[in-house]
Amino acid sequence: MNIFYLDKDINKAAEYHNDKHCVKMILEYAQLLCTAHRELDGDNANENLYKSTHKNHPSAKWVRESKANYEYLYRLFNALCNEYTHRYGKTHLTYQKLHNVLATPPQNIPDKEFTEPTPAMPDDVKNNDSLKAYRDYYKKYKSHLAVWTKRDTPEWYQ
């Protein structure tokens, strides 16, 4: 579980996901969004949602902290689905299943301001800037995955 906060611009953040994450994180972002619904709305949550998972993970807690955080992750989920279609010429099954269901935030989510995603990574790359921390994490710990199909390598990665 993680939220790769790689740029403040959501479309750029999606573009900056490497190929492995472009495929994998669509499912993880959907799981985080579904978990927010399940944990906050309980029995009132839509029955088509995935079951709760990793509810105490820092990323799962972050999504539930505010409507703005939830909406950010939903927009990133959509942008990453568009990126997946750009790279591979098809629509991710998770998008087909959950795009509409996840469009509405949980009923019981607090209406607070956006906060940057909580860094979920080794301490040696954490700092007071989530964006820099996630980029550093990508460079140091995800270099073996450094492939971007139909995209240039991000300028900050080089």
N, CA, C and O of each residue as an XYZ file, in Angstrom:
632
protein
N       0.844     -1.189      0.000
C       0.000      0.000      0.000
C       0.887      1.248      0.000
O       1.880      1.333      0.722
N       0.502      2.186     -0.813
C       1.210      3.457     -0.865
C       0.418      4.390     -1.770
O      -0.491      3.962     -2.482
N       0.771      5.655     -1.733
C       0.221      6.646     -2.655
C       1.430      7.389     -3.200
O       2.074      8.149     -2.476
N       1.739      7.175     -4.462
C       2.926      7.788     -5.037
C       2.628      9.231     -5.436
O       2.109      9.517     -6.515
N       2.978     10.119     -4.518
C       2.776     11.560     -4.681
C       4.009     12.111     -5.396
O       4.949     12.575     -4.750
N       4.005     12.061     -6.731
C       5.185     12.368     -7.527
C       5.146     13.735     -8.188
O       6.144     14.173     -8.761
N       4.015     14.412     -8.116
C       3.896     15.771     -8.632
C       2.611     16.372     -8.086
O       1.652     15.650     -7.812
N       2.589     17.687     -7.928
C       1.370     18.348     -7.446
C       0.274     18.325     -8.512
O      -0.914     18.319     -8.189
N       0.676     18.313     -9.775
C      -0.265     18.181    -10.888
C      -0.635     16.695    -11.002
O       0.233     15.852    -11.228
N      -1.901     16.388    -10.847
C      -2.334     14.985    -10.804
C      -2.018     14.244    -12.102
O      -1.617     13.080    -12.061
N      -2.188     14.887    -13.235
C      -1.889     14.212    -14.497
C      -0.402     13.911    -14.628
O      -0.025     12.846    -15.117
N       0.442     14.841    -14.196
C       1.890     14.600    -14.191
C       2.233     13.486    -13.207
O       3.056     12.622    -13.510
N       1.612     13.502    -12.043
C       1.866     12.450    -11.049
C       1.565     11.078    -11.648
O       2.319     10.128    -11.437
N       0.472     10.974    -12.389
C       0.121      9.701    -13.032
C       1.160      9.331    -14.096
O       1.579      8.176    -14.179
N       1.572     10.299    -14.899
C       2.588     10.046    -15.931
C       3.893      9.562    -15.323
O       4.598      8.751    -15.924
N       4.218     10.054    -14.139
C       5.485      9.722    -13.498
C       5.488      8.342    -12.840
O       6.551      7.862    -12.448
N       4.346      7.699    -12.709
C       4.324      6.316    -12.218
C       5.041      5.441    -13.253
O       4.727      5.498    -14.442
N       5.993      4.644    -12.801
C       6.664      3.743    -13.736
C       5.670      2.688    -14.230
O       4.552      2.597    -13.724
N       6.079      1.901    -15.209
C       5.155      0.932    -15.811
C       4.567     -0.034    -14.793
O       3.365     -0.297    -14.808
N       5.394     -0.558    -13.921
C       4.907     -1.511    -12.911
C       3.828     -0.869    -12.047
O       2.789     -1.476    -11.789
N       4.075      0.360    -11.602
C       3.110      1.055    -10.746
C       1.885      1.522    -11.527
O       0.793      1.620    -10.968
N       2.059      1.808    -12.810
C       0.910      2.211    -13.631
C      -0.134      1.101    -13.650
O      -1.334      1.375    -13.678
N       0.314     -0.135    -13.636
C      -0.597     -1.277    -13.622
C      -1.079     -1.569    -12.199
O      -2.278     -1.707    -11.958
N      -0.142     -1.660    -11.269
C      -0.420     -2.125     -9.901
C      -1.186     -1.121     -9.045
O      -2.069     -1.502     -8.275
N      -0.854      0.145     -9.177
C      -1.404      1.137     -8.249
C      -2.863      1.472     -8.533
O      -3.547      1.999     -7.655
N      -3.348      1.188     -9.709
C      -4.777      1.384     -9.971
C      -5.583      0.540     -8.991
O      -6.540      1.023     -8.386
N      -5.196     -0.706     -8.838
C      -5.876     -1.592     -7.897
C      -5.682     -1.115     -6.457
O      -6.636     -1.085     -5.680
N      -4.449     -0.742     -6.101
C      -4.193     -0.293     -4.726
C      -4.955      0.987     -4.393
O      -5.499      1.113     -3.296
N      -4.999      1.933     -5.323
C      -5.751      3.162     -5.063
C      -7.232      2.855     -4.893
O      -7.893      3.429     -4.028
N      -7.751      1.952     -5.714
C      -9.156      1.544     -5.570
C      -9.382      0.866     -4.222
O     -10.402      1.103     -3.574
N      -8.442      0.026     -3.793
C      -8.564     -0.634     -2.490
C      -8.581      0.390     -1.358
O      -9.360      0.261     -0.413
N      -7.731      1.399     -1.450
C      -7.697      2.442     -0.422
C      -9.010      3.219     -0.389
O      -9.531      3.514      0.687
N      -9.538      3.548     -1.551
C     -10.806      4.281     -1.626
C     -11.960      3.419     -1.114
O     -12.822      3.907     -0.382
N     -11.979      2.158     -1.491
C     -13.025      1.243     -1.004
C     -12.942      1.075      0.509
O     -13.966      1.046      1.191
N     -11.730      0.966      1.027
C     -11.545      0.821      2.470
C     -12.079      2.041      3.200
O     -12.663      1.911      4.276
N     -11.887      3.227      2.631
C     -12.439      4.441      3.249
C     -13.956      4.320      3.371
O     -14.522      4.630      4.419
N     -14.601      3.878      2.323
C     -16.062      3.692      2.365
C     -16.449      2.657      3.409
O     -17.337      2.902      4.225
N     -15.804      1.524      3.393
C     -16.154      0.432      4.313
C     -15.953      0.843      5.768
O     -16.787      0.541      6.621
N     -14.861      1.522      6.048
C     -14.549      1.893      7.433
C     -15.417      3.047      7.932
O     -15.803      3.071      9.100
N     -15.722      3.994      7.061
C     -16.486      5.168      7.492
C     -17.998      4.972      7.409
O     -18.740      5.525      8.222
N     -18.450      4.200      6.447
C     -19.893      4.051      6.245
C     -20.434      2.687      6.652
O     -21.649      2.486      6.676
N     -19.554      1.754      6.969
C     -19.980      0.447      7.469
C     -21.005     -0.231      6.585
O     -20.787     -0.399      5.385
N     -22.124     -0.620      7.178
C     -23.174     -1.351      6.462
C     -23.838     -0.523      5.367
O     -24.499     -1.074      4.487
N     -23.667      0.789      5.417
C     -24.266      1.653      4.395
C     -23.406      1.769      3.135
O     -23.825      2.377      2.150
N     -22.203      1.185      3.169
C     -21.316      1.254      2.004
C     -21.880      0.411      0.860
O     -22.541     -0.602      1.088
N     -21.614      0.836     -0.349
C     -22.080      0.133     -1.548
C     -21.560     -1.307     -1.553
O     -20.385     -1.548     -1.278
N     -22.423     -2.242     -1.861
C     -22.058     -3.664     -1.826
C     -21.072     -4.064     -2.924
O     -20.472     -5.136     -2.842
N     -20.891     -3.232     -3.944
C     -19.967     -3.540     -5.036
C     -18.515     -3.174     -4.729
O     -17.618     -3.492     -5.510
N     -18.282     -2.513     -3.606
C     -16.932     -2.113     -3.226
C     -16.103     -3.322     -2.810
O     -16.634     -4.327     -2.337
N     -14.786     -3.204     -2.996
C     -13.888     -4.230     -2.472
C     -13.960     -4.199     -0.951
O     -14.359     -3.194     -0.363
N     -13.577     -5.288     -0.323
C     -13.559     -5.364      1.139
C     -12.427     -4.499      1.687
O     -11.473     -4.194      0.972
N     -12.534     -4.105      2.954
C     -11.477     -3.329      3.609
C     -10.176     -4.117      3.620
O     -10.172     -5.341      3.755
N      -9.083     -3.397      3.478
C      -7.768     -4.016      3.577
C      -6.786     -3.003      4.141
O      -6.882     -1.811      3.848
N      -5.856     -3.463      4.936
C      -4.794     -2.613      5.491
C      -5.348     -1.327      6.106
O      -4.786     -0.251      5.902
N      -6.436     -1.432      6.851
C      -7.128     -0.236      7.338
C      -6.283      0.634      8.264
O      -6.578      1.819      8.422
N      -5.252      0.082      8.873
C      -4.397      0.867      9.760
C      -3.105      1.332      9.099
O      -2.258      1.940      9.754
N      -2.947      1.052      7.817
C      -1.773      1.524      7.079
C      -1.836      3.053      7.001
O      -2.924      3.614      6.872
N      -0.691      3.734      7.076
C      -0.703      5.210      7.010
C      -1.441      5.766      5.791
O      -2.114      6.791      5.904
N      -1.334      5.126      4.645
C      -2.034      5.609      3.447
C      -3.543      5.450      3.582
O      -4.300      6.318      3.147
N      -3.984      4.349      4.180
C      -5.424      4.121      4.377
C      -5.994      5.122      5.376
O      -7.112      5.608      5.203
N      -5.237      5.426      6.409
C      -5.679      6.431      7.389
C      -5.743      7.811      6.737
O      -6.686      8.568      6.963
N      -4.726      8.133      5.921
C      -4.674      9.432      5.257
C      -5.915      9.653      4.391
O      -6.508     10.731      4.431
N      -6.316      8.649      3.611
C      -7.480      8.784      2.724
C      -8.730      9.120      3.526
O      -9.564      9.905      3.074
N      -8.868      8.537      4.705
C     -10.065      8.738      5.530
C     -10.043     10.035      6.330
O     -11.057     10.404      6.923
N      -8.920     10.729      6.358
C      -8.806     11.953      7.162
C      -9.700     13.076      6.662
O     -10.206     13.867      7.458
N      -9.899     13.151      5.347
C     -10.695     14.269      4.831
C     -11.275     13.965      3.459
O     -10.759     13.148      2.697
N     -12.364     14.656      3.181
C     -12.998     14.565      1.863
C     -12.014     15.013      0.782
O     -11.971     14.430     -0.302
N     -11.229     16.042      1.076
C     -10.258     16.549      0.102
C      -9.190     15.497     -0.210
O      -8.788     15.355     -1.365
N      -8.729     14.764      0.797
C      -7.750     13.700      0.563
C      -8.366     12.595     -0.294
O      -7.749     12.114     -1.245
N      -9.586     12.203      0.055
C     -10.293     11.178     -0.717
C     -10.429     11.620     -2.174
O     -10.136     10.851     -3.091
N     -10.869     12.847     -2.380
C     -11.079     13.350     -3.741
C      -9.769     13.428     -4.519
O      -9.740     13.171     -5.723
N      -8.681     13.785     -3.824
C      -7.373     13.788     -4.481
C      -7.043     12.381     -4.987
O      -6.669     12.207     -6.146
N      -7.183     11.381     -4.113
C      -6.832     10.022     -4.516
C      -7.762      9.513     -5.617
O      -7.326      8.780     -6.504
N      -9.016      9.888     -5.567
C      -9.946      9.495     -6.635
C      -9.509     10.107     -7.971
O      -9.544      9.435     -9.002
N      -9.101     11.367     -7.955
C      -8.624     12.011     -9.189
C      -7.330     11.348     -9.681
O      -7.141     11.170    -10.885
N      -6.442     10.983     -8.745
C      -5.208     10.290     -9.129
C      -5.537      8.908     -9.706
O      -4.935      8.491    -10.696
N      -6.477      8.209     -9.097
C      -6.945      6.917     -9.615
C      -7.416      7.077    -11.067
O      -7.036      6.286    -11.930
N      -8.233      8.085    -11.335
C      -8.726      8.329    -12.697
C      -7.600      8.695    -13.652
O      -7.545      8.197    -14.777
N      -6.707      9.560    -13.205
C      -5.585      9.966    -14.054
C      -4.689      8.768    -14.371
O      -4.192      8.636    -15.489
N      -4.490      7.906    -13.391
C      -3.660      6.725    -13.619
C      -4.360      5.737    -14.558
O      -3.706      5.076    -15.364
N      -5.661      5.639    -14.456
C      -6.418      4.805    -15.405
C      -6.279      5.348    -16.826
O      -6.131      4.573    -17.770
N      -6.325      6.667    -16.986
C      -6.114      7.279    -18.303
C      -4.695      7.018    -18.799
O      -4.477      6.764    -19.983
N      -3.737      7.085    -17.879
C      -2.340      6.813    -18.234
C      -2.174      5.356    -18.677
O      -1.462      5.072    -19.640
N      -2.823      4.459    -17.984
C      -2.801      3.033    -18.340
C      -3.328      2.836    -19.770
O      -2.741      2.096    -20.560
N      -4.428      3.500    -20.085
C      -5.001      3.408    -21.428
C      -4.033      3.980    -22.461
O      -3.882      3.420    -23.547
N      -3.377      5.092    -22.130
C      -2.392      5.697    -23.033
C      -1.245      4.722    -23.313
O      -0.835      4.561    -24.462
N      -0.734      4.079    -22.276
C       0.424      3.195    -22.440
C       0.081      1.856    -23.081
O       0.858      1.334    -23.880
N      -1.056      1.308    -22.743
C      -1.341     -0.078    -23.127
C      -2.536     -0.250    -24.058
O      -2.806     -1.361    -24.514
N      -3.255      0.835    -24.347
C      -4.340      0.777    -25.313
C      -5.572      0.025    -24.861
O      -6.360     -0.432    -25.689
N      -5.749     -0.108    -23.569
C      -6.945     -0.782    -23.046
C      -7.370     -0.145    -21.733
O      -6.632      0.646    -21.145
N      -8.557     -0.495    -21.284
C      -9.103      0.042    -20.039
C      -8.898     -0.972    -18.922
O      -9.200     -2.154    -19.085
N      -8.386     -0.509    -17.794
C      -8.151     -1.376    -16.635
C      -9.493     -1.858    -16.084
O     -10.431     -1.071    -15.956
N      -9.585     -3.138    -15.762
C     -10.826     -3.727    -15.266
C     -11.317     -3.045    -13.985
O     -12.521     -2.884    -13.789
N     -10.392     -2.650    -13.124
C     -10.786     -1.977    -11.880
C     -11.512     -0.677    -12.175
O     -12.471     -0.333    -11.483
N     -11.068      0.048    -13.190
C     -11.748      1.277    -13.596
C     -13.176      0.964    -14.032
O     -14.118      1.651    -13.637
N     -13.328     -0.067    -14.843
C     -14.663     -0.447    -15.320
C     -15.590     -0.788    -14.157
O     -16.767     -0.429    -14.168
N     -15.060     -1.475    -13.167
C     -15.874     -1.927    -12.033
C     -16.222     -0.809    -11.056
O     -17.341     -0.757    -10.545
N     -15.261      0.094    -10.791
C     -15.409      0.983     -9.640
C     -15.408      2.476     -9.923
O     -15.663      3.267     -9.014
N     -15.132      2.881    -11.137
C     -15.048      4.312    -11.451
C     -16.272      5.083    -10.951
O     -16.126      6.084    -10.249
N     -17.444      4.638    -11.297
C     -18.662      5.356    -10.909
C     -18.966      5.212     -9.424
O     -19.385      6.173     -8.779
N     -18.759      4.033     -8.886
C     -19.062      3.769     -7.471
C     -18.212      4.648     -6.554
O     -18.691      5.134     -5.529
N     -16.945      4.849     -6.930
C     -16.020      5.607     -6.076
C     -16.110      7.117     -6.277
O     -15.471      7.868     -5.540
N     -16.880      7.573     -7.249
C     -16.967      9.010     -7.544
C     -17.500      9.818     -6.366
O     -17.132     10.981     -6.200
N     -18.348      9.226     -5.558
C     -18.918      9.909     -4.398
C     -18.146      9.509     -3.148
O     -18.022      8.318     -2.860
N     -17.621     10.481     -2.394
C     -16.884     10.154     -1.164
C     -17.783      9.475     -0.126
O     -19.008      9.541     -0.229
N     -17.186      8.831      0.859
C     -17.980      8.236      1.936
C     -18.867      9.291      2.600
O     -18.486     10.457      2.702
N     -20.039      8.878      3.044
C     -20.982      9.799      3.687
C     -20.407     10.409      4.964
O     -20.662     11.575      5.267
N     -19.643      9.634      5.700
C     -19.179     10.064      7.023
C     -17.743     10.572      7.041
O     -17.106     10.584      8.095
N     -17.232     10.986      5.902
C     -15.855     11.475      5.855
C     -15.807     12.934      6.314
O     -16.672     13.722      5.932
N     -14.815     13.308      7.122
C     -14.713     14.702      7.575
C     -14.458     15.663      6.413
O     -13.726     15.341      5.477
N     -15.062     16.826      6.486
C     -14.898     17.850      5.454
C     -13.773     18.787      5.887
O     -14.017     19.875      6.410
N     -12.541     18.345      5.659
C     -11.350     19.112      6.039
C     -10.513     19.385      4.797
O     -10.789     18.870      3.713
N      -9.477     20.213      4.979
C      -8.596     20.572      3.872
C      -7.653     19.432      3.508
O      -7.395     18.532      4.308
N      -7.148     19.493      2.282
C      -6.184     18.519      1.771
C      -4.878     18.592      2.550
O      -4.408     19.673      2.903
N      -4.309     17.437      2.808
C      -2.947     17.327      3.333
C      -2.182     16.402      2.396
O      -2.762     15.484      1.817
N      -0.890     16.639      2.245
C      -0.094     15.781      1.365
C      -0.078     14.359      1.909
O      -0.102     14.160      3.124
N      -0.036     13.363      1.018
C      -0.030     11.973      1.476
C       1.100     11.684      2.461
O       2.217     12.182      2.320
N       0.784     10.879      3.447
C       1.755     10.478      4.460
C       2.810      9.589      3.816
O       2.465      8.563      3.230
N       4.083      9.955      3.907
C       5.119      9.099      3.322
C       5.149      7.721      3.992
O       5.296      7.607      5.209
N       5.009      6.689      3.173
C       5.081      5.303      3.641
C       6.307      4.689      2.977
O       6.224      4.086      1.908
N       7.441      4.859      3.638
C       8.727      4.492      3.042
C       9.784      4.417      4.136
O       9.520      4.805      5.274
N      10.975      3.925      3.812
C      12.053      3.897      4.802
C      12.397      5.306      5.302
O      12.286      6.287      4.566
N      12.811      5.379      6.551
C      13.102      6.667      7.191
C      14.191      7.474      6.490
O      14.170      8.704      6.540
N      15.139      6.805      5.841
C      16.260      7.544      5.253
C      15.858      8.435      4.074
O      16.647      9.285      3.661
N      14.666      8.263      3.529
C      14.216      9.158      2.454
C      13.061     10.061      2.881
O      12.616     10.910      2.109
N      12.584      9.882      4.091
C      11.520     10.757      4.600
C      12.102     12.120      4.943
O      13.250     12.230      5.374
N      11.296     13.155      4.748
C      11.669     14.512      5.147
C      10.378     15.300      5.313
O       9.300     14.707      5.329
N      10.458     16.592      5.434
C       9.262     17.416      5.649
C       8.511     17.756      4.361
O       7.514     18.477      4.396
N       8.979     17.247      3.241
C       8.383     17.526      1.936
C       7.971     16.198      1.298
O       8.821     15.465      0.792
N       6.683     15.886      1.318
C       6.196     14.600      0.800
C       6.570     14.391     -0.662
O       6.944     13.286     -1.056
N       6.473     15.435     -1.459
C       6.795     15.325     -2.879
C       8.255     14.922     -3.077
O       8.551     13.994     -3.829
N       9.158     15.617     -2.408
C      10.584     15.288     -2.503
C      10.847     13.892     -1.957
O      11.631     13.138     -2.534
N      10.202     13.543     -0.854
C      10.398     12.218     -0.253
C       9.989     11.112     -1.228
O      10.707     10.124     -1.384
N       8.843     11.277     -1.879
C       8.394     10.247     -2.819
C       9.295     10.163     -4.046
O       9.541      9.069     -4.554
N       9.784     11.287     -4.522
C      10.707     11.249     -5.656
C      12.019     10.586     -5.247
O      12.569      9.778     -5.995
N      12.520     10.926     -4.063
C      13.750     10.298     -3.570
C      13.558      8.798     -3.372
O      14.446      8.006     -3.685
N      12.414      8.421     -2.861
C      12.080      7.006     -2.666
C      12.083      6.276     -4.010
O      12.617      5.173     -4.121
N      11.493      6.888     -5.012
C      11.468      6.290     -6.351
C      12.891      6.080     -6.863
O      13.216      5.013     -7.384
N      13.734      7.096     -6.714
C      15.099      7.011     -7.227
C      15.933      5.981     -6.471
O      16.692      5.226     -7.079
N      15.796      5.950     -5.162
C      16.647      5.072     -4.349
C      16.133      3.637     -4.272
O      16.923      2.695     -4.334
N      14.835      3.464     -4.139
C      14.286      2.132     -3.872
C      13.507      1.504     -5.028
O      13.194      0.315     -4.981
N      13.197      2.265     -6.039
C      12.410      1.724     -7.151
C      13.145      1.824     -8.489
O      12.520      1.739     -9.546
N      14.450      2.003     -8.450
C      15.222      2.164     -9.690
C      15.163      0.915    -10.572
O      15.290      1.017    -11.792
N      14.973     -0.250     -9.974
C      14.871     -1.491    -10.754
C      13.576     -1.539    -11.580
O      13.411     -2.417    -12.428
N      12.677     -0.612    -11.334
C      11.402     -0.544    -12.059
C      11.343      0.647    -13.020
O      10.270      0.990    -13.515
N      12.485      1.272    -13.283
C      12.536      2.542    -14.017
C      12.300      2.373    -15.520
O      13.227      2.474    -16.323
N      11.040      2.112    -15.883
C      10.626      2.023    -17.285
C       9.310      2.782    -17.421
O       8.383      2.592    -16.633
N       9.243      3.650    -18.441
C       8.031      4.415    -18.713
C       7.668      4.240    -20.186
O       8.219      4.933    -21.042
N       6.757      3.332    -20.489
C       6.333      3.067    -21.866
C       5.573      4.272    -22.423
O       4.671      4.813    -21.784
N       5.966      4.673    -23.630
C       5.349      5.806    -24.331
C       5.496      7.127    -23.573
O       4.742      8.070    -23.815
N       6.454      7.193    -22.668
C       6.743      8.421    -21.914
C       8.253      8.579    -21.792
O       8.995      7.596    -21.780
N       8.694      9.825    -21.702
C      10.092     10.087    -21.375
C      10.304      9.828    -19.894
O       9.371      9.920    -19.096
N      11.528      9.505    -19.540
C      11.872      9.385    -18.129
C      11.649     10.752    -17.487
O      12.067     11.762    -18.053
N      11.002     10.813    -16.323
C      10.777     12.116    -15.677
C      12.092     12.877    -15.484
O      13.111     12.288    -15.124
N      12.057     14.183    -15.725
C      13.270     15.002    -15.624
C      13.872     14.944    -14.229
O      15.095     14.974    -14.097
N      13.062     14.862    -13.193
C      13.568     14.810    -11.817
C      14.210     13.463    -11.498
O      14.953     13.346    -10.523
N      13.926     12.440    -12.317
C      14.463     11.105    -12.055
C      15.890     10.958    -12.579
O      16.676     10.180    -12.039
N      16.220     11.700    -13.621
C      17.518     11.541    -14.288
C      18.663     12.066    -13.459
O      19.815     12.002    -13.888
